[in-house]
């Protein structure tokens, strides 16, 4: 077995050397992705332009397209933008500071807890209960201020500039392992010795990791950006306060990008109802890949030592905060506030999960209609095989496994499904998966899934139909209608889960709640790729009337 592993690594290194000798460009090269993205959109009659200055090649290419056989009226113009999330890292650091202040208050409450109380009262004031906060993990980078760090539900504090590992192992022990003076009452000494021993084992390694990662972190990282395709008369919408146009936001699913909605763009633009914004979610597609944890990719070992609930909170905040920042910096949210208007969202799979979390967390967001296409994470129970696919992060396999990763990608590509026969779309998707970068959006999503290999079961840790009642609160946060669209032959998410989601929404008790379900026959997990015409009819985006295509609220 060891010899096979050695041969595999040698083959990967030989392949990299061959690529360098033959001067073959990496599949994730940005120039190559630009050309592939343009070609993929051309297949759907969408002509892509960039907001950056044009070089001679771009000017000649546009001239050749104008002189081509395709008539000008058949083209739809799309502009590719990089929406900069200004202040992204500053807001994340503010969350860290808030977490630090919260943990310092909790540590102070621990110190002020009555030490001469009985054992039951002292046991009720546990470090795990005191250290939980709703914001992000706090890790201090200052050398001269009091710092605190919460790991495994326990709080450590240091009043000195340098960390004293022995004295910081437990708030109840001194450096020689004996009990502190304030802890003589309450629990028995034997019980406290057991807890302090467990605390030493749980906290010593993470502290060493934290010390090295704080020194290596970039103090001024560049703000990330989100790749966006903009279609429609945006200038008319922004300049005319009485315009009938409104923004329509598209959010893709796992391992996809904004170009997967390409067959919907022409009809939506020609309807003169929307200005389309198709977004690559942060950490996916051609958007930036900031590390999921603020400390960077190397802090993964330290991050996994957090309790499971805090991991889930960090993952959801990573996705929701990025979407909120995009709406602010793209101009959609300011335009809605200025004109007292709203916008629509069409979200698929992982994007639908993110959109539902965003709308529930931001009830003040001016969302009119919400279309959820085969949303992921409706119930807690998930497929074990599918969860393994997500936990291993396919993007990481494609980047690190070389030729083996490409073969695995070809095996997983649904070439027999309708709409997936395009060779250009396949190459573009593989190029996006192999882009250099950190474990970002894929790592955040994998945190939401827990896999039990012994029982061969998988669980979504924060399902939409969970005990927090997110789906029941969702109709109160939307001004118009919520519509669920599912494929009858979806092999990933059964239609029964969509019916369950609809029942949860209808139990909201909201008088104006309008929730509906459309099931498309002969379609699978991606109905807007497999049958775009049927999807547009079922969605009601074009204002069609009828049983299967009831118009959305205007």
Order of alpha helices (4+ residues) and beta strands (2+ residues): alpha-alpha-beta-alpha-beta-alpha-alpha-alpha-beta-beta-alpha-beta-alpha-beta-alpha-beta-alpha-alpha-alpha-beta-alpha-beta-beta-alpha-alpha-alpha-alpha-alpha-beta-beta-alpha-beta-alpha-beta-alpha-alpha
